[in-house]
Amino acid sequence: MEIIKDRYVWLDESHPNFERWKRARDISTLRGEFVKSVIEKVIEPKGLKILDLGSGEGETSYLFSKENFVVGFDLNRDRLSVQRCLTKSIDIVCGNVTQLPFIPGSFDLIILQDVIEHLPDRKNLIYKLHSLLTYDGIIYLSTPNRISIFNILSDPHWGVPLISLLKRETIRKYFLKYFRKSEIDREDIAELLSLKHLQNLFNNKFEIIIFTRHSVKELFNGNKGIVWSDFHLKLIRIATKLKLNKLILKLANDKPGIVNKYFTPTFYLFLKKK
């Protein structure tokens, strides 16, 4: 858990990232609606058994719980308490992803929304998630792109250049030690993944489907639930002002090529069980 002297860091108004984190919380319902809009492209989200892994305060879980059976799973009890206040229709489980207490074949859909970059043992998790899915189950995964030029210029978690390229322990040793001392013991430091990393992780067990074009369309249609980083919001305003929308939409695609490898800031992926 992200705790500093018995306070949760994301609630610390003196923290340099407070405004970014607050914005992310404020738009959490819109984010959930965006996730739903992506999932609807692949599967009708009705009557499904869904695991929202790293469900946080539960806005996404809540949206899906209206027509599905949803389990919200998170390490943080306080965030789950917020989720419980939101609705009683979600089954809430507090625990660690290294010990998921579910039987094989339990879920039709697993949601990993901006979670995998925070986890230490990803490879073993992949095998576990594969076993938890039904025979035709799918995973929705979103995660920032390690080698996107935009994230290299401003890391989505810290707002600092080059951090996106570093491994977790390097961030702890050189960045947190000198610039964020109060967070040096955090266990959930984000270590971003490139498209190649994701392919190496998932290709043996899953078919990977990229959904970049849909997210870019939503972004330029005014969807506020996709971006909350100051730097990325500024880039969108500049692109809109310069009327680059059509060019960017033309370049955006769902192929594992140059655009998605080096430019796409956040991957939106479906992983179909093989």
N, C-alpha and C positions, 0 to 999 in steps of 0.2 A: 504494500500500500504506500501511496505517496504521502507520508506524514512528516511534518517538521515540528518538533517540540509540541506534540499532541494536537497540531493543527493540520488540516489537509491543505497541501500546498496550493491546490487550485482555488481555494477560498482566501488565500493570502493576498490582500489588495496591494501590498508593497512589492509583490513578485513581478519581475519584468514581463512575464507572460500572462499576467492576470487578465488583461483585456481580451487577449486571444482566446483564453480558456472560457471566459464569461460569454464571449460571442458564440463559441461552440455550443455551450449549454443553452443559450437563448434560442438558437436555431435548431435544436435537437428534433423538434417535431417536423420541421421542414426536411431535415436530413432523413428522418424515417420515411416520409412520403416519397423522397427521391429513391431511397432503397426499394420501396414497394414498386415504383414505376419501372425500375430496372428489372426486378424479379418477374414482373408481369410480362416482360418480353420473352420469357423462357417457360414459365409455368404459371398456371392460374393459382393465386394464393388463397385457396378456399379448401377447407377440410384437411389441411396439412398438419403434420406433427413437426413443430419447428423448435430448434435449439438456437437461442440467441446467445452466443458465447462472448462474454465480455459485454454484457447488456447494459452496464452502467445504471443510469437513472430510469431507463426503461421506455423511452418514447417510441423507439422502433418496435419493441416487444408489444407495447400497448396497441399500436396500429394494427399489427398482425393478429392480435388476440381476439379481435372482433369477429373473425371468421375462421380461426384456426386454434389448435391446441398449442400453446407456447410455453416453453421453459426458458426463464431468464437466469443465466448463470454468470456470477461475477465473484471476484475475490473480496470486494469491498462491501461490508455489511451496511455502511451508512448510505451508499448509493442504492443498495437493494431496498433499504427502508423507504427511500424516496419513491422507488418503484412500487412498493406495496401501498403507499398512500395514493398513488395514481390509479391503481385498479386492483381488484381482487381476482381478476380473471387469468392472471399469469401465475404459473407454478414457479416459485423462486427458490433457487439453490445457491448457497454460498459455498465456494470451494476453490481449489486450485486446479488449473487445466491439466496438470500432470496426473490428477486423479479424478477423472470424470466418472461419476457413479451411475452410469447408464448401461443398459444391456445392449448388445449388438442389434442393429436393425431398428433402432428406436425412432429415427427421425427421417422425414422426407426432405427436409431443408435445414441446413446449418448456416447461420449468419455469422460471419467474421468481419465486423465493421471496424476498420482501423484498429485491429487487435494484434495481428500476427507479428508486427514489427516489435512489439513489446515482450514477446515470449522467448524464453531461452532455448528450450529443447523442441525445435520446430519439427524435426524429422519424425520423432516418436509420436508427436501430436497428429501428424498426417495419417499415420497408420491407424491411430485410435479413431480419428474422425471418419476414415474410410469404413471402419467396422461399425460405426454407429449409424451410418446411413442405410436406408432401405436399398434394395437391389438397383433401383433407378433414381436414387437420391442425388441431390446436388448441394454444392456449397456456393454461397454468395460471399465473395471476398473483396474488400477494398483495402488498399494500403498504399502509402506514398512511394514514389519511384526514387530509388537511391541515386540514380545517375541522371535524372532529369536536370537539364541545365537550370531550370527555374528553382529546383530544390537545392542545387549546389549553390546558387546565389543567395538563397535564404531558406534554411532548413525549416520545414513546416512545424516542427515542435519547439524550436528554440529561436527562430528568426535570425540565425547567424550563418554567414557564408561557410561552406565546406563541411559543416558538421554532418550533413547527410551521407558523406562518403566514409565516415569513420565507424569502426566497430564499437560495440557497447563499452568495453573496458578502456578503450582509448579515449572515448568521450568522458568516462569517469575520471581517468588519470590526468588528462590534460585540460579538459574544459570545465568540468564540475569542480575539480580541485581548486582552480584559480578564479573561476567566475561565478560558480553556483555552489559554494561550499556546503550550504545547508541541505543540498540534495544529493550529496556524494554517496549516501547509503541506499538510494533508491534501487529497487530490484527491477523496475519496469522501464529502464532507460530504452528508448526506441533505437533499434538498429535496423535501418531501412534495407529493403531488398530491391534488386534490379529485376527486370523481366527474366533474365537468364537464371538468376537465383530461384525465382518462382517456378520456372520451367523445370529446373533440376529437382526441386522439392516435390512437385506434383505430377510430373509427366508419367511416372510409372503406374500411378494409381488413378489418375484423372485425365479427362480431356479438358483442355483449357480454352475457354471462349472469352475473348476480349470485348468489352463494351465501352470503348472510348467515344465513339461518334455520338451515341445517345447522351452521354454526360456533357459533351461540348454543346450540343443542341440545347439541352436544358439550361446550361449556364448562360448562353446568350439569349435565351427566352426569358431570363430574369429570375430563374430559380435561385433562391437565397440559401438553400440548404446544402450547397456543395462546398463552398469556399468560406473560410473564416480567417485565414492568414492575412495580415495587413499588406504584405508584399504582393501576394497573389491577387488580392482585391484591387490593388493599385494597377497591376498589369491588365486586369480586365477592363478597368475604367479607361486606361490608355488605348487599349485595342478597340474599344467601342468608340471612343472619341475620334480615332484615326480611321474608323469604318473598316476595320480589318476582319470583321465578323465572317463575311462570306469567304474570304481567303482561308481563314483558320478552319472553318467548317469543311471547306474543300480538301484541306490537308489532313484533317482528322479522319482516322480510319480504324478498323478493328483487326488489323494485321500485325503480326509480330515483327515489324520492320523498323526503320530508322525513327519514324515519328514516335512510336510507342516506346522504343528503347531509350531515346535520349531527350524527348521533349515532354511527353505526357506526365504531368505532375503526380497524378494519383491513378492507380490501376483500379478498374472496376471489372471484376472477373467472375465468370461462372465456371465451376469445376464439376464436370459430370463424371460420376463414378463409372469406371471401366469394368 
